[in-house]
Amino acid sequence: MRGPDVTWYLAVAGTLFATGALGVLLRRSPLIVLLSIEIMLNGANLALIAFARAHGQEDGQIFALAVMAVAASEVVVGLGLIVAMARRRLDLDVDKLTALRG
């Protein structure tokens, strides 16, 4: 039993990516923007793994692991910035953030 065809995985990956892109474009909270970027990266990972499964190779899975490592570091840096901004009582609105000052 092989499971669903690759097109189903790609449809789910495209839906995840589109949902994340809409979240990045429509929301102003930096936390929601970070979560939306994570959803986009999960969609890309699903597409990579679906293509790797379809071709019977492990290259897509290796790339997906690399994307997960980048996503984890992005979350750490992004949440650190959000916490620092919240402690300084700065406005947490993405449109109003123009420069980061020390």
Secondary structure, 3 states (H helix, E strand, C coil): CCCCCHHHHHHHHHHHHHHHHHHHHHCCCHHHHHHHHHHHHHHHHHHHHHHHHHHCCCHHHHHHHHHHHHHHHHHHHHHHHHHHHHHCCCCCCHHHCCCCCC
